[in-house]
Amino acid sequence: MTTLNLSHCEIGSEGAIGIGKNTTWTNLTILNLANNESGAVGARALSENTTWTKLTTLDLSCNGIGLEGAFALSMSSTWTKLTSLEISFNMI
């Protein structure tokens, strides 16, 4: 799998935590989780994933991640190939 689009699926923070724990999507390059209300907790869980080393595009727009979630995302050292990060409409 290289692309996963779960936008508008109402996964919430629990869903984002589950996705963040995934260790099998080693070829994931595009992850769209827009409009899922994952919040800061979900953003933090996603940022802690160390498997997605090929991730180039991440869309977390409209998730209410706030400053805490944005900071957690900025601390990820795994996503060295990330070229597009969409975090609009997140109360940042």
ChimeraX commands (.cxc) that place a marker at each C-alpha (Angstrom):
marker #1 position 0.00,0.00,0.00 radius 0.5
marker #1 position 1.33,3.42,-0.91 radius 0.5
marker #1 position -1.77,5.62,-0.50 radius 0.5
marker #1 position -4.39,5.58,2.24 radius 0.5
marker #1 position -7.34,7.98,2.19 radius 0.5
marker #1 position -9.50,7.89,5.29 radius 0.5
marker #1 position -10.71,11.47,5.13 radius 0.5
marker #1 position -14.17,12.20,6.57 radius 0.5
marker #1 position -14.38,8.77,8.26 radius 0.5
marker #1 position -14.96,10.02,11.82 radius 0.5
marker #1 position -12.08,7.93,13.22 radius 0.5
marker #1 position -11.43,10.35,16.10 radius 0.5
marker #1 position -8.44,10.14,18.39 radius 0.5
marker #1 position -8.88,6.41,19.04 radius 0.5
marker #1 position -8.74,5.65,15.33 radius 0.5
marker #1 position -5.66,7.82,14.88 radius 0.5
marker #1 position -3.98,6.06,17.80 radius 0.5
marker #1 position -4.68,2.70,16.14 radius 0.5
marker #1 position -3.37,3.88,12.79 radius 0.5
marker #1 position -0.28,5.34,14.47 radius 0.5
marker #1 position 0.55,1.91,15.88 radius 0.5
marker #1 position 0.64,0.34,12.41 radius 0.5
marker #1 position 3.98,-1.25,11.57 radius 0.5
marker #1 position 3.13,-3.01,8.30 radius 0.5
marker #1 position 2.65,-0.09,5.91 radius 0.5
marker #1 position 6.34,0.26,5.11 radius 0.5
marker #1 position 5.67,1.64,1.61 radius 0.5
marker #1 position 3.12,4.26,2.67 radius 0.5
marker #1 position 3.79,7.55,0.90 radius 0.5
marker #1 position 0.45,9.41,1.10 radius 0.5
marker #1 position -1.79,9.46,4.16 radius 0.5
marker #1 position -4.99,11.52,4.12 radius 0.5
marker #1 position -6.79,11.74,7.45 radius 0.5
marker #1 position -8.49,15.09,6.86 radius 0.5
marker #1 position -11.62,15.96,8.81 radius 0.5
marker #1 position -11.53,13.16,11.39 radius 0.5
marker #1 position -11.35,15.03,14.72 radius 0.5
marker #1 position -8.23,13.16,15.79 radius 0.5
marker #1 position -7.13,16.02,18.04 radius 0.5
marker #1 position -3.73,16.49,19.65 radius 0.5
marker #1 position -3.76,12.95,21.03 radius 0.5
marker #1 position -4.19,11.50,17.55 radius 0.5
marker #1 position -1.53,13.75,16.04 radius 0.5
marker #1 position 0.91,12.71,18.76 radius 0.5
marker #1 position 0.19,9.01,18.13 radius 0.5
marker #1 position 0.75,9.44,14.40 radius 0.5
marker #1 position 3.99,11.35,14.96 radius 0.5
marker #1 position 5.35,8.47,17.05 radius 0.5
marker #1 position 5.11,5.99,14.17 radius 0.5
marker #1 position 8.61,4.94,13.11 radius 0.5
marker #1 position 7.59,2.66,10.22 radius 0.5
marker #1 position 6.47,5.23,7.66 radius 0.5
marker #1 position 9.93,6.24,6.46 radius 0.5
marker #1 position 8.69,6.81,2.89 radius 0.5
marker #1 position 5.83,9.15,3.83 radius 0.5
marker #1 position 5.84,12.20,1.53 radius 0.5
marker #1 position 2.33,13.61,2.01 radius 0.5
marker #1 position 0.26,13.90,5.18 radius 0.5
marker #1 position -3.12,15.64,5.35 radius 0.5
marker #1 position -4.45,16.32,8.83 radius 0.5
marker #1 position -6.55,19.35,8.00 radius 0.5
marker #1 position -9.71,19.90,10.06 radius 0.5
marker #1 position -8.70,17.66,12.96 radius 0.5
marker #1 position -8.48,20.07,15.87 radius 0.5
marker #1 position -4.85,19.18,16.61 radius 0.5
marker #1 position -4.05,22.59,18.11 radius 0.5
marker #1 position -0.58,23.71,19.14 radius 0.5
marker #1 position 0.14,20.53,21.07 radius 0.5
marker #1 position -0.55,18.32,18.05 radius 0.5
marker #1 position 1.41,20.57,15.70 radius 0.5
marker #1 position 4.37,20.46,18.07 radius 0.5
marker #1 position 4.20,16.65,18.26 radius 0.5
marker #1 position 4.19,16.43,14.46 radius 0.5
marker #1 position 7.22,18.72,14.27 radius 0.5
marker #1 position 9.17,16.40,16.55 radius 0.5
marker #1 position 8.89,13.36,14.28 radius 0.5
marker #1 position 12.34,12.34,13.11 radius 0.5
marker #1 position 11.04,9.45,10.98 radius 0.5
marker #1 position 9.36,11.41,8.19 radius 0.5
marker #1 position 12.51,12.68,6.51 radius 0.5
marker #1 position 10.89,12.48,3.04 radius 0.5
marker #1 position 7.78,14.46,4.00 radius 0.5
marker #1 position 7.32,17.23,1.43 radius 0.5
marker #1 position 3.65,18.09,1.96 radius 0.5
marker #1 position 1.96,18.60,5.32 radius 0.5
marker #1 position -1.59,19.94,5.34 radius 0.5
marker #1 position -2.66,21.15,8.79 radius 0.5
marker #1 position -5.07,23.95,7.95 radius 0.5
marker #1 position -8.19,24.54,10.08 radius 0.5
marker #1 position -6.64,23.07,13.24 radius 0.5
marker #1 position -6.78,25.93,15.74 radius 0.5
marker #1 position -3.05,26.55,15.49 radius 0.5
marker link #1:1,2 radius 0.2
marker link #1:2,3 radius 0.2
marker link #1:3,4 radius 0.2
marker link #1:4,5 radius 0.2
marker link #1:5,6 radius 0.2
marker link #1:6,7 radius 0.2
marker link #1:7,8 radius 0.2
marker link #1:8,9 radius 0.2
marker link #1:9,10 radius 0.2
marker link #1:10,11 radius 0.2
marker link #1:11,12 radius 0.2
marker link #1:12,13 radius 0.2
marker link #1:13,14 radius 0.2
marker link #1:14,15 radius 0.2
marker link #1:15,16 radius 0.2
marker link #1:16,17 radius 0.2
marker link #1:17,18 radius 0.2
marker link #1:18,19 radius 0.2
marker link #1:19,20 radius 0.2
marker link #1:20,21 radius 0.2
marker link #1:21,22 radius 0.2
marker link #1:22,23 radius 0.2
marker link #1:23,24 radius 0.2
marker link #1:24,25 radius 0.2
marker link #1:25,26 radius 0.2
marker link #1:26,27 radius 0.2
marker link #1:27,28 radius 0.2
marker link #1:28,29 radius 0.2
marker link #1:29,30 radius 0.2
marker link #1:30,31 radius 0.2
marker link #1:31,32 radius 0.2
marker link #1:32,33 radius 0.2
marker link #1:33,34 radius 0.2
marker link #1:34,35 radius 0.2
marker link #1:35,36 radius 0.2
marker link #1:36,37 radius 0.2
marker link #1:37,38 radius 0.2
marker link #1:38,39 radius 0.2
marker link #1:39,40 radius 0.2
marker link #1:40,41 radius 0.2
marker link #1:41,42 radius 0.2
marker link #1:42,43 radius 0.2
marker link #1:43,44 radius 0.2
marker link #1:44,45 radius 0.2
marker link #1:45,46 radius 0.2
marker link #1:46,47 radius 0.2
marker link #1:47,48 radius 0.2
marker link #1:48,49 radius 0.2
marker link #1:49,50 radius 0.2
marker link #1:50,51 radius 0.2
marker link #1:51,52 radius 0.2
marker link #1:52,53 radius 0.2
marker link #1:53,54 radius 0.2
marker link #1:54,55 radius 0.2
marker link #1:55,56 radius 0.2
marker link #1:56,57 radius 0.2
marker link #1:57,58 radius 0.2
marker link #1:58,59 radius 0.2
marker link #1:59,60 radius 0.2
marker link #1:60,61 radius 0.2
marker link #1:61,62 radius 0.2
marker link #1:62,63 radius 0.2
marker link #1:63,64 radius 0.2
marker link #1:64,65 radius 0.2
marker link #1:65,66 radius 0.2
marker link #1:66,67 radius 0.2
marker link #1:67,68 radius 0.2
marker link #1:68,69 radius 0.2
marker link #1:69,70 radius 0.2
marker link #1:70,71 radius 0.2
marker link #1:71,72 radius 0.2
marker link #1:72,73 radius 0.2
marker link #1:73,74 radius 0.2
marker link #1:74,75 radius 0.2
marker link #1:75,76 radius 0.2
marker link #1:76,77 radius 0.2
marker link #1:77,78 radius 0.2
marker link #1:78,79 radius 0.2
marker link #1:79,80 radius 0.2
marker link #1:80,81 radius 0.2
marker link #1:81,82 radius 0.2
marker link #1:82,83 radius 0.2
marker link #1:83,84 radius 0.2
marker link #1:84,85 radius 0.2
marker link #1:85,86 radius 0.2
marker link #1:86,87 radius 0.2
marker link #1:87,88 radius 0.2
marker link #1:88,89 radius 0.2
marker link #1:89,90 radius 0.2
marker link #1:90,91 radius 0.2
marker link #1:91,92 radius 0.2
view
